[in-house]
């Protein structure tokens, strides 16, 4: 009987192997959950950033096109000489200065180019651009943008522009 008491009265000073394995399993599960949460947060942030970039490019293009359409006296939905031109505008200033502006979409670089006295890129990441005259004499412009390699669905916006009244 004494031998049994001798072993049972010994106090434990460490953890058993089972306790250590259970603690490691719980820590592993918590670490996996936290890592998945962080990865999902980064993916959502990158996705949101790509979407906002595409929308900002459309907004920049819309602002520039709207200014020119509101000045235009003559508007054509395309130019016969260049199939990439989706909008062709002409107008005269009060001092009889003539202006011609063509908006084209470069399908290789996905950029909208404003061609006037000099050419310049006004928007990037644009997949398609269409201009259509409405029955009211106004113009409907549809732009579709997507950021390269973002895996995002394209953002499409259609807006209506009111040209100035001809005199």
VOTIBA-602932 format. One line per field, with one value per atom (N, C-alpha, C, O): atom name; residue number from 1; x, y, z. Coordinates in steps of 0.1 Angstrom, whole numbers, plus 2048, in hexadecimal, padded with zeros to 3 digits. Layout:
% VOTIBA-602932
a CA	...
k NUM	...
X X	...
Y Y	...
Z Z	...
% end
This chain:
% VOTIBA-602932
a N	CA	C	O	N	CA	C	O	N	CA	C	O	N	CA	C	O	N	CA	C	O	N	CA	C	O	N	CA	C	O	N	CA	C	O	N	CA	C	O	N	CA	C	O	N	CA	C	O	N	CA	C	O	N	CA	C	O	N	CA	C	O	N	CA	C	O	N	CA	C	O	N	CA	C	O	N	CA	C	O	N	CA	C	O	N	CA	C	O	N	CA	C	O	N	CA	C	O	N	CA	C	O	N	CA	C	O	N	CA	C	O	N	CA	C	O	N	CA	C	O	N	CA	C	O	N	CA	C	O	N	CA	C	O	N	CA	C	O	N	CA	C	O	N	CA	C	O	N	CA	C	O	N	CA	C	O	N	CA	C	O	N	CA	C	O	N	CA	C	O	N	CA	C	O	N	CA	C	O	N	CA	C	O	N	CA	C	O	N	CA	C	O	N	CA	C	O	N	CA	C	O	N	CA	C	O	N	CA	C	O	N	CA	C	O	N	CA	C	O	N	CA	C	O	N	CA	C	O	N	CA	C	O	N	CA	C	O	N	CA	C	O	N	CA	C	O	N	CA	C	O	N	CA	C	O	N	CA	C	O	N	CA	C	O	N	CA	C	O	N	CA	C	O	N	CA	C	O	N	CA	C	O	N	CA	C	O	N	CA	C	O	N	CA	C	O	N	CA	C	O	N	CA	C	O	N	CA	C	O	N	CA	C	O	N	CA	C	O	N	CA	C	O	N	CA	C	O	N	CA	C	O	N	CA	C	O	N	CA	C	O	N	CA	C	O	N	CA	C	O	N	CA	C	O	N	CA	C	O	N	CA	C	O	N	CA	C	O	N	CA	C	O	N	CA	C	O	N	CA	C	O	N	CA	C	O	N	CA	C	O	N	CA	C	O	N	CA	C	O	N	CA	C	O	N	CA	C	O	N	CA	C	O	N	CA	C	O	N	CA	C	O	N	CA	C	O	N	CA	C	O	N	CA	C	O	N	CA	C	O	N	CA	C	O	N	CA	C	O	N	CA	C	O	N	CA	C	O	N	CA	C	O	N	CA	C	O	N	CA	C	O	N	CA	C	O	N	CA	C	O	N	CA	C	O	N	CA	C	O	N	CA	C	O	N	CA	C	O	N	CA	C	O	N	CA	C	O	N	CA	C	O	N	CA	C	O	N	CA	C	O	N	CA	C	O	N	CA	C	O	N	CA	C	O	N	CA	C	O	N	CA	C	O	N	CA	C	O	N	CA	C	O	N	CA	C	O	N	CA	C	O	N	CA	C	O	N	CA	C	O	N	CA	C	O	N	CA	C	O	N	CA	C	O	N	CA	C	O	N	CA	C	O	N	CA	C	O	N	CA	C	O	N	CA	C	O	N	CA	C	O	N	CA	C	O	N	CA	C	O	N	CA	C	O	N	CA	C	O	N	CA	C	O	N	CA	C	O	N	CA	C	O	N	CA	C	O	N	CA	C	O	N	CA	C	O	N	CA	C	O	N	CA	C	O	N	CA	C	O	N	CA	C	O	N	CA	C	O	N	CA	C	O	N	CA	C	O	N	CA	C	O	N	CA	C	O	N	CA	C	O	N	CA	C	O	N	CA	C	O	N	CA	C	O	N	CA	C	O	N	CA	C	O	N	CA	C	O	N	CA	C	O	N	CA	C	O	N	CA	C	O	N	CA	C	O	N	CA	C	O
k 1	1	1	1	2	2	2	2	3	3	3	3	4	4	4	4	5	5	5	5	6	6	6	6	7	7	7	7	8	8	8	8	9	9	9	9	10	10	10	10	11	11	11	11	12	12	12	12	13	13	13	13	14	14	14	14	15	15	15	15	16	16	16	16	17	17	17	17	18	18	18	18	19	19	19	19	20	20	20	20	21	21	21	21	22	22	22	22	23	23	23	23	24	24	24	24	25	25	25	25	26	26	26	26	27	27	27	27	28	28	28	28	29	29	29	29	30	30	30	30	31	31	31	31	32	32	32	32	33	33	33	33	34	34	34	34	35	35	35	35	36	36	36	36	37	37	37	37	38	38	38	38	39	39	39	39	40	40	40	40	41	41	41	41	42	42	42	42	43	43	43	43	44	44	44	44	45	45	45	45	46	46	46	46	47	47	47	47	48	48	48	48	49	49	49	49	50	50	50	50	51	51	51	51	52	52	52	52	53	53	53	53	54	54	54	54	55	55	55	55	56	56	56	56	57	57	57	57	58	58	58	58	59	59	59	59	60	60	60	60	61	61	61	61	62	62	62	62	63	63	63	63	64	64	64	64	65	65	65	65	66	66	66	66	67	67	67	67	68	68	68	68	69	69	69	69	70	70	70	70	71	71	71	71	72	72	72	72	73	73	73	73	74	74	74	74	75	75	75	75	76	76	76	76	77	77	77	77	78	78	78	78	79	79	79	79	80	80	80	80	81	81	81	81	82	82	82	82	83	83	83	83	84	84	84	84	85	85	85	85	86	86	86	86	87	87	87	87	88	88	88	88	89	89	89	89	90	90	90	90	91	91	91	91	92	92	92	92	93	93	93	93	94	94	94	94	95	95	95	95	96	96	96	96	97	97	97	97	98	98	98	98	99	99	99	99	100	100	100	100	101	101	101	101	102	102	102	102	103	103	103	103	104	104	104	104	105	105	105	105	106	106	106	106	107	107	107	107	108	108	108	108	109	109	109	109	110	110	110	110	111	111	111	111	112	112	112	112	113	113	113	113	114	114	114	114	115	115	115	115	116	116	116	116	117	117	117	117	118	118	118	118	119	119	119	119	120	120	120	120	121	121	121	121	122	122	122	122	123	123	123	123	124	124	124	124	125	125	125	125	126	126	126	126	127	127	127	127	128	128	128	128	129	129	129	129	130	130	130	130	131	131	131	131	132	132	132	132	133	133	133	133	134	134	134	134	135	135	135	135	136	136	136	136	137	137	137	137	138	138	138	138	139	139	139	139	140	140	140	140	141	141	141	141	142	142	142	142	143	143	143	143	144	144	144	144	145	145	145	145	146	146	146	146	147	147	147	147	148	148	148	148	149	149	149	149	150	150	150	150	151	151	151	151	152	152	152	152	153	153	153	153	154	154	154	154	155	155	155	155	156	156	156	156	157	157	157	157	158	158	158	158	159	159	159	159	160	160	160	160	161	161	161	161	162	162	162	162	163	163	163	163	164	164	164	164	165	165	165	165	166	166	166	166	167	167	167	167
X 808	800	809	805	813	81C	821	823	824	829	81F	823	813	808	808	807	808	808	814	813	81E	82B	82A	82E	823	822	817	817	80C	801	803	7FC	80C	80E	818	81B	81E	828	820	817	824	81D	823	82E	81A	81E	824	81F	82F	835	834	839	82F	82E	821	818	820	814	816	821	80B	80C	80D	80A	811	812	804	804	7FA	7EC	7E8	7E2	7EB	7E8	7EF	7EA	7FC	804	7FE	7FD	7FA	7F5	7E7	7E5	7DF	7D2	7D5	7CE	7DE	7E1	7E6	7E3	7EF	7F4	7E9	7E9	7E0	7D5	7CC	7C8	7C9	7C0	7C8	7C1	7D4	7DC	7DD	7DC	7DF	7DF	7D2	7D2	7C7	7B9	7B7	7B2	7BB	7BA	7C3	7BE	7CF	7D8	7D3	7D4	7CD	7C8	7BC	7BB	7B3	7A8	7AC	7A6	7B6	7BA	7C1	7BF	7C9	7D0	7C6	7C7	7BB	7B1	7A9	7A6	7A7	7A0	7A9	7A3	7B5	7BE	7BF	7BF	7C0	7C1	7B4	7B5	7A9	79C	79B	796	7A0	7A0	7A9	7A4	7B4	7BD	7B7	7B8	7B0	7AA	79E	79C	796	78B	790	78B	79B	7A1	7A6	7A4	7AD	7B3	7A7	7A8	79D	791	78A	787	789	782	78B	785	798	7A1	7A0	7A0	7A0	79F	792	792	787	77A	77A	775	77F	780	789	785	793	79C	795	796	78D	786	77B	779	774	76A	770	76A	77B	782	786	785	78A	78E	782	783	777	76A	766	762	767	763	76C	767	779	782	77E	77D	77C	778	76B	769	761	754	755	74F	75D	75E	764	75F	76E	775	76B	76A	765	75C	750	74C	74B	73F	742	73A	74E	751	752	74C	758	758	74B	748	743	735	72D	725	72E	726	72A	723	737	73B	738	737	736	735	728	71E	72A	71F	71B	710	725	723	729	734	721	726	723	719	72D	72C	730	73A	729	72C	738	73E	73D	74A	74F	749	75C	762	764	769	761	763	772	775	77B	789	78F	79A	78A	790	786	77D	785	77B	77C	772	788	789	783	781	780	77A	76B	764	767	75A	752	746	759	752	75A	766	754	75A	752	746	759	752	759	765	751	756	74E	742	755	74E	757	763	750	757	756	74B	761	760	75A	757	758	752	75B	755	768	771	773	77D	76B	76B	777	77A	77D	787	780	777	784	77E	785	792	77E	783	77E	772	786	783	789	795	780	785	780	774	789	785	788	794	77F	782	783	779	78E	790	794	799	791	795	7A0	79D	7AC	7B7	7B4	7B6	7B1	7AD	7B9	7B8	7C5	7D1	7D5	7D9	7D4	7D8	7CD	7CF	7C0	7B4	7B4	7B1	7B8	7B8	7AF	7AE	7A8	7A0	7AA	7B0	7AA	7B3	7AB	7A2	7AE	7A7	7B1	7BB	7AC	7B4	7AF	7A4	7B7	7B3	7C0	7C6	7C4	7D0	7DC	7E5	7DB	7E5	7DD	7D1	7E3	7DC	7E0	7EC	7D7	7DB	7D1	7C5	7D6	7CE	7C6	7CC	7B9	7B1	7AC	7A8	7AD	7A8	7AF	7B2	7B1	7B8	7AE	7A4	7B1	7AA	79B	793	799	78C	78B	793	781	780	777	77A	76D	764	75F	75D	75C	756	74D	751	741	737	730	72D	72C	724	719	71A	70D	701	6F8	6F6	6F3	6EA	6DC	6D7	6D6	6C8	6BE	6C2	6B1	6A7	6A6	6A2	6A9	6A8	6B3	6B3	6BD	6C8	6D4	6DF	6D1	6DC	6E4	6E0	6EF	6F8	6FA	6FB	6FA	6FC	70A	70D	712	720	721	71D	726	727	736	73C	73C	74A	74A	743	753	755	764	76D	767	775	777	76E	783	788	797	79E	79C	7AA	7B0	7AB	7BB	7C2	7C6	7CA	7C5	7C9	7C3	7C8	7B7	7B1	7A7	7A3	7A3	799	78B	782	789	77D	774	779	767	75E	75F	762	75C	75D	753	748	756	74D	748	750	73B	735	72C	724	72E	726	721	728	714	70E	70A	704	70D	709	704	707	6FB	6F5	6FB	6FC	6FE	704	6FB	6F6	6F9	6F1	6FA	701	6FA	702	6FC	6F0	704	6FE	6F5	6F6	6EC	6E2	6E9	6F0	6E7	6EC	6E5	6D9	6EC	6E6	6E4	6DF
Y 7F4	800	80D	817	80C	817	81B	826	811	813	81B	824	818	81F	82E	837	830	83E	845	851	83F	845	84B	857	844	849	852	85C	851	85A	867	871	868	875	87E	889	878	880	88B	887	897	8A2	8A3	8A1	8A6	8A8	8B6	8C0	8B7	8C4	8C8	8D3	8C1	8C5	8C0	8BC	8C2	8BE	8B0	8AC	8A9	89C	89E	8A9	894	895	898	89F	893	895	8A3	8A9	8A9	8B7	8C0	8CA	8BD	8C5	8C4	8CE	8B8	8B6	8BD	8C3	8BD	8C4	8D3	8DA	8D8	8E7	8EB	8F5	8E2	8E5	8E5	8ED	8DB	8DA	8E7	8EC	8EB	8F7	903	90C	905	910	910	91A	904	903	907	90E	903	906	915	91C	91B	92A	931	93B	92D	933	932	93C	927	925	92E	934	92F	938	947	94E	94B	959	95B	966	952	954	955	95D	94C	94D	95A	960	95F	96C	977	980	977	982	981	98B	974	973	978	97E	975	979	988	98F	98F	99D	9A3	9AD	99E	9A3	9A1	9AA	996	993	99D	9A2	9A0	9A9	9B7	9BE	9BB	9C8	9CA	9D4	9BF	9C0	9C1	9C8	9B9	9B9	9C6	9CB	9CC	9D9	9E4	9ED	9E3	9ED	9EC	9F6	9E0	9DE	9E4	9EA	9E1	9E6	9F5	9FC	9FB	A0A	A10	A1B	A09	A0E	A0E	A18	A03	A03	A0E	A14	A0F	A1A	A28	A30	A2A	A37	A3A	A46	A30	A32	A36	A3E	A2F	A32	A41	A48	A44	A52	A5D	A67	A5A	A64	A65	A70	A5A	A5A	A62	A6A	A5F	A65	A74	A7C	A79	A87	A8E	A99	A88	A8E	A8E	A98	A83	A82	A8B	A92	A8C	A95	AA3	AAA	AA8	AB6	AB8	AC2	AAF	AB1	AAF	AB7	AA6	AA4	AB1	AB5	AB6	AC2	ACE	AD8	ACE	AD9	AD6	ADF	ACA	AC5	ACB	ACC	ACE	AD2	AC6	AC5	ABF	AB3	AA7	AA7	A9C	A90	A84	A83	A7C	A6F	A64	A65	A59	A4D	A46	A3F	A48	A41	A49	A51	A46	A4D	A42	A37	A45	A3C	A38	A2D	A41	A3F	A36	A30	A35	A2D	A25	A2C	A18	A11	A11	A0D	A14	A15	A22	A22	A2B	A38	A35	A31	A37	A35	A42	A42	A4E	A5A	A65	A67	A6D	A77	A84	A84	A8F	A9B	AA7	AA7	AB0	ABD	AC9	AC7	AD4	AE0	AEC	AEB	AF8	B05	B0D	B0E	B14	B1D	B2A	B2C	B33	B40	B48	B51	B45	B4D	B45	B48	B3C	B34	B2A	B25	B27	B1C	B0F	B0C	B06	AF9	AEF	AEF	AE5	ADA	ACD	ACC	AC3	AB6	AAD	AAD	AA4	A9B	A8D	A8B	A83	A75	A6D	A6E	A65	A5C	A4E	A49	A48	A3A	A31	A35	A24	A1A	A11	A0A	A12	A09	9FB	9F9	9F2	9E4	9DD	9D3	9E1	9D9	9DE	9D6	9EB	9F0	9F3	9F6	9F2	9F5	A03	A05	A0C	A1A	A23	A20	A2C	A36	A42	A47	A45	A4F	A5B	A59	A67	A73	A79	A7E	A79	A7E	A8C	A8D	A96	AA4	AAA	AA3	AB6	ABC	AB2	AB1	AAC	AA2	A96	A98	A8B	A7F	A7C	A7E	A78	A74	A69	A69	A61	A57	A5D	A64	A5B	A60	A56	A59	A49	A3E	A31	A2F	A29	A1C	A11	A14	A05	9F9	9F9	9F3	9FF	9FF	9F4	9F4	9EB	9E0	9E3	9DE	9EB	9EF	9FD	A01	A03	A11	A12	A0F	A17	A19	A26	A2A	A2C	A39	A37	A31	A3B	A39	A45	A4A	A4A	A56	A51	A47	A58	A54	A5D	A66	A59	A60	A6E	A76	A71	A7F	A88	A94	A83	A8B	A8A	A8F	A84	A82	A76	A6E	A74	A69	A60	A64	A53	A49	A43	A3E	A44	A3E	A33	A34	A27	A1C	A18	A16	A17	A13	A07	A06	9FE	9F2	9F2	9F2	9F1	9F0	9E5	9E0	9E0	9D5	9D6	9D9	9D5	9D6	9C9	9BE	9C9	9BD	9B4	9B9	9A7	99D	99E	99A	9A5	9A6	99B	999	994	98A	98F	988	99C	9A3	9A3	9A2	9A3	9A4	9B3	9BC	9B5	9C3	9CC	9C8	9D9	9E3	9EA	9EF	9EB	9F1	9FD	9FC	A08	A14	A1A	A1C	A1E	A26	A33	A34	A3E	A4B	A52	A4F	A5C	A64	A72	A78	A77	A84	A8D	A88	A99	AA3	AAC	AB5	AAC	AB6	AC3	AC5	ACD	ADB	ADC	AD5	AE6	AE8	AEF	AF9	AEB	AF2	AFE	B00	B08	B15	B16	B20
Z 800	800	800	7FA	806	807	7F9	7F6	7F1	7E4	7DB	7D3	7DC	7D5	7D9	7D1	7E6	7EB	7E7	7E4	7E6	7E2	7D4	7D2	7CB	7BD	7BC	7B3	7C3	7C2	7C8	7C5	7D1	7D8	7D1	7D4	7C6	7BF	7B7	7AF	7B8	7B0	7A2	7A0	799	78B	78A	78F	782	780	772	76F	768	75A	754	75B	747	740	73A	737	738	732	723	71E	71C	70D	707	6FD	70C	707	709	700	714	716	70D	708	70A	701	6F3	6EB	6EE	6E1	6DF	6D5	6EA	6E9	6E8	6E0	6F0	6EF	6E1	6DC	6DC	6CE	6C4	6BA	6C5	6BB	6BC	6B2	6C8	6CA	6C4	6BD	6C7	6C2	6B3	6AC	6AD	69E	698	68E	69E	699	69A	690	6A5	6A6	69C	696	69B	691	683	67B	67F	672	66F	665	679	678	677	66F	67E	67E	670	66A	66C	65F	653	64A	654	649	64A	63F	656	657	651	64B	654	64F	640	639	63A	62C	625	61B	62B	625	625	61C	630	631	626	620	624	619	60B	603	609	5FC	5FA	5EF	604	603	600	5F8	607	605	5F7	5F1	5F2	5E4	5DA	5D0	5DC	5D3	5D3	5C8	5DF	5E0	5D9	5D3	5DB	5D5	5C6	5BF	5C0	5B2	5AC	5A2	5B3	5AF	5AF	5A6	5BA	5BB	5B0	5AB	5AC	5A2	594	58D	592	585	585	57A	590	590	58F	588	595	594	585	581	57E	570	568	55F	56A	563	566	55D	573	577	570	56C	56F	569	55A	555	553	545	543	53A	54C	54B	54C	545	556	558	54C	548	546	53A	52E	527	52C	520	522	518	52E	530	52D	527	530	52D	51E	51A	517	508	502	4F8	506	500	503	4FA	50E	511	509	507	504	4FB	4EC	4E4	4E9	4DB	4D4	4DA	4C7	4BF	4B6	4B3	4B2	4AA	4B1	4B5	4B1	4B8	4AF	4A9	4AE	4A6	4B0	4B7	4AF	4B7	4B4	4BC	4A8	4A4	498	491	495	489	47F	482	472	468	465	462	468	465	470	46C	47C	486	48E	495	48D	494	4A3	4AA	4A8	4B7	4BD	4C9	4B5	4BA	4BD	4B4	4C9	4CD	4CF	4D0	4CE	4CF	4C8	4CB	4BF	4B8	4B9	4B7	4BE	4C1	4BA	4B8	4B6	4B0	4B6	4B9	4B7	4BC	4B9	4B6	4B9	4B7	4C4	4CA	4C7	4D3	4CE	4C2	4D8	4D5	4CB	4C4	4CB	4C2	4B5	4AE	4B2	4A6	4A5	49A	4B0	4B1	4B0	4B8	4A7	4A5	4AD	4AF	4B2	4BA	4B5	4B1	4B4	4B0	4BB	4BE	4C1	4CB	4C8	4C5	4C8	4C6	4D2	4D7	4D7	4E2	4DD	4D6	4E0	4DB	4E6	4F0	4E4	4EE	4E7	4DE	4ED	4E8	4EE	4FA	4E6	4EB	4F0	4F7	4EC	4F1	4FF	507	501	50F	518	524	513	51A	520	52B	517	51B	512	506	518	510	50D	516	500	4FC	4F7	4EE	4FB	4F6	4EC	4EF	4E0	4D5	4D0	4CB	4D3	4CF	4C9	4C0	4CD	4C8	4CC	4C4	4D7	4DB	4E1	4E6	4E1	4E6	4F4	4F8	4FD	50A	50F	50C	518	51E	52A	532	52A	535	53E	549	53A	543	540	534	54A	547	54C	553	549	54D	547	54D	53C	536	52B	522	52D	524	518	50D	51A	50F	511	51C	506	506	4FA	4EF	4FD	4F2	4F4	500	4E9	4EA	4E1	4D6	4E5	4DD	4DF	4EA	4D4	4D4	4D8	4D3	4E2	4E6	4DE	4D7	4DF	4D8	4DC	4D3	4E8	4ED	4E8	4EB	4E1	4DC	4E6	4E3	4F2	4FB	4F7	4EE	4FE	4FB	507	512	504	50F	50C	502	517	516	520	52C	51B	524	524	51A	530	532	53B	545	538	540	544	53B	551	556	55F	566	55F	568	56A	560	576	578	575	579	56D	569	575	57F	573	57D	58A	594	58B	598	59B	5A6	590	592	594	597	593	595	589	57E	58B	580	57B	583	56E	569	56F	573	570	575	569	561	567	55B	560	569	559	55D	550	546	550	544	54A	554	542	546	53A	52F	53D	532	532	53D	526	525	51C	512	520	519	512	518	504	4FD	4FE	501	4FB	4FB	4EF	4E5	4F0	4E5	4DA	4DC	4CE	4C2	4BF	4C2	4BA	4B7	4A8	4A4
% end
